[in-house]
Structures are given as structure tokens and as C-alpha cells.
Amino acid sequence: MPSKLSDYEVICTIGVGSYGKCKKIKRRSDGKILAWKEINYGSMSETEKQMLVSEVNLLRGLRHEFIVRYYDRIVDRNTTTIYIIMEYCEGGDLGSLISRCKRERKYLEEEFAWKVLRQITLALHECQQRVKGSAVLHRDLKPANVFLDAAHEVKLGDFGLARVLHHDTSFAKTFVGTPYYMSPELMDHCSYNEKSDMWSLGCLIYELCSLSPPFTAINQQHLAVKIKEGKFRPLPSPYSAELQELISRMLKIDAVLRPSIEDILKHSRILELSAPKK
Ligand SMILES: CNC(=O)c1c(C)[nH]c(/C=C2\C(=O)Nc3ccc(Cl)cc32)c1C
């Protein structure tokens, strides 16, 4: 029996993005707390709608501890809105956490940065394994798309939807927000590849430590220059040379020189986190 909107009680809005709203909801049948994303597809072309359907179907197949769990979807043709029902992440998004640390002038623990690096890498590994060939690449890896559950475990969200929601080639829709994490090859309009996600992940871990992206500028033209120059300030002193070195490798301009997902998972500090607790 397909779900209907009345099966859920809306509690509150927890996020607003270029796609629409994200709301905290309660499933009436068992009281389970979930979240749904409301996406209005009314102005989408047939191609974009088809992409949305295939991306949602892809999300359905992704079951991983570090990827936001998909539960269901409801299509309301009267309002041309799709409701994508997913797991609730009580800890919110990394973007809000970084902003809070900035306000409080407090750096995050290095151990947390390594944990986030490991868990997002495993999430990316899962996706690239699960859809071999037409590898699903995140394309929108940024702090606002990484969430934390009640135990502060990482949950990668919005997988693949970025492709659809920014599919429109118009400038306004293509460059939604400042592309701080865009790789040099993408800045040069070259093809996206799994090392582009590695660049974005390097930017994300850098920002988690420095509380600012590695590359910033007053406009997108200057940002492109900075990214292609590839120069960035070192991490703040509390962080180890080991973490600095790995992030520097992830931010190599030449994608070939960046570590692969497997390289990251073989790093000694990552392996330590994988070892069973004594
Ligand atoms: C201020 N908002 C929050 O703290 C917050 C909380 C408690 N949860 C979220 C976001 C999500 C959430 O809780 N579940 C989600 C599933 C998919 C996506 Cl793309 C986002 C979410 C947010 C943005």
C-alpha cells in the first residue's frame, strides 16, 4: 500500500535548500521520527523528471551506515511535489557545526576530523562499488550535505540528487551557491571523475579543521584562479603534520596525484579507527 501524506505528522522545518524544504516528521503508525525533503518538480523538463525518478530509485538501493537512509517517497500530483522520506539526523549538518565552532572560536578535535574522513570515504566507496560503470559521484559534497546522527556518526545526504537539482544548464541554476569545493578539472569544464569527489572531500576536511574553505575569493572568477593555483594556508597548529600531509595530497591540482578511496582507507590513522575497540 503506497504511503500517503496523512500517514505522517509534520513537526517542523529543519532545512531550506535550493531544492525546497526539509522537514522533521513523525510516522503516525509507530511514532518513528523521520525527515522528508519536499521537491517541487513542476518546472522540471521531462528529462529532469526522469533523472529525478532514477536518482530516487538509486537512493532506494543505497543501504549503508554512513549514508542517509531512504525510507519512502510520496508524489503529490496536485502540487507537483515529491516527498522523499529519509532517516532523521538529530545532530544536524556539518555546515551548522562549523559555523558554531567559528562563533565560539573553538577548533574541532582532530580525532573527529579523521572519523568524518573515514566515514565519508566509506560512503563514497559504497556508492562507487554499488553502481560500477556509471559510478554515482556525489557532485555536491559540502558541509551542508553531511549530517550527524544522535551518536555523531556521519551520514552522507543528498546523494546524486545534486545532478538533477542543478541539471539546468542556466547559469542561475548551475551555479547555485559559491562552488568553493569545485575541483580544478571541473573549473576547466573537464569531465567529473571519482578524484573530483576526493578533491571536494579534501576541501571539506580542510574546512572542518580550519573553519574556512581552503580556497575563498570575492567572486567566482577569482575563486577559479585561486583553485587552479592550488595554494592554501596550512591547517591551524593543533592539527598534526600527518593530517596536513594527507589533505595536501587530496588537494593536488593533478587528479592523478590525489589519493584514491582505497589509498585513504589504507592510511594508518584510518585503519586505527577501523580496528575493533579494545
Ligand atoms: C537546523 N537544522 C538541523 O539541525 C537539521 C537536523 C536536526 N536534521 C537536518 C537534516 C536532515 C535530517 O535530519 N535528515 C535528512 C535526510 C536527508 C537530508 Cl538531505 C537532510 C536531512 C538538519 C538540517
The ligand as an SDF file (V2000), in Angstrom:
LIG
                    3D

 23 25  0  0  0  0  0  0  0  0999 V2000
   18.7980   23.3000   11.7920 C   0  0  0  0  0  0  0  0  0  0  0  0
   18.6120   22.0170   11.1590 N   0  0  0  0  0  0  0  0  0  0  0  0
   19.1410   20.9300   11.6940 C   0  0  0  0  0  0  0  0  0  0  0  0
   19.7640   20.9400   12.7400 O   0  0  0  0  0  0  0  0  0  0  0  0
   18.9020   19.6520   10.9630 C   0  0  0  0  0  0  0  0  0  0  0  0
   18.5290   18.4340   11.5600 C   0  0  0  0  0  0  0  0  0  0  0  0
   18.3200   18.1660   13.0300 C   0  0  0  0  0  0  0  0  0  0  0  0
   18.4190   17.4910   10.5670 N   0  0  0  0  0  0  0  0  0  0  0  0
   18.7020   18.0770    9.3740 C   0  0  0  0  0  0  0  0  0  0  0  0
   18.6970   17.4620    8.0800 C   0  0  0  0  0  0  0  0  0  0  0  0
   18.3100   16.1650    7.7390 C   0  0  0  0  0  0  0  0  0  0  0  0
   17.7980   15.1160    8.5730 C   0  0  0  0  0  0  0  0  0  0  0  0
   17.5930   15.1700    9.7920 O   0  0  0  0  0  0  0  0  0  0  0  0
   17.5670   14.0220    7.8040 N   0  0  0  0  0  0  0  0  0  0  0  0
   17.9120   14.2810    6.4950 C   0  0  0  0  0  0  0  0  0  0  0  0
   17.8510   13.4550    5.3530 C   0  0  0  0  0  0  0  0  0  0  0  0
   18.2870   13.9680    4.1260 C   0  0  0  0  0  0  0  0  0  0  0  0
   18.7520   15.2880    4.0600 C   0  0  0  0  0  0  0  0  0  0  0  0
   19.3090   15.8710    2.5100 Cl  0  0  0  0  0  0  0  0  0  0  0  0
   18.7930   16.1180    5.1750 C   0  0  0  0  0  0  0  0  0  0  0  0
   18.3750   15.5890    6.4140 C   0  0  0  0  0  0  0  0  0  0  0  0
   19.0190   19.4340    9.5880 C   0  0  0  0  0  0  0  0  0  0  0  0
   19.3750   20.4080    8.5070 C   0  0  0  0  0  0  0  0  0  0  0  0
  1  2  1  0
  2  3  1  0
  3  4  2  0
  3  5  1  0
  5  6  2  0
  5 22  1  0
  6  7  1  0
  6  8  1  0
  8  9  1  0
  9 10  1  0
  9 22  2  0
 10 11  2  0
 11 12  1  0
 11 21  1  0
 12 13  2  0
 12 14  1  0
 14 15  1  0
 15 16  1  0
 15 21  2  0
 16 17  2  0
 17 18  1  0
 18 19  1  0
 18 20  2  0
 20 21  1  0
 22 23  1  0
M  END
$$$$
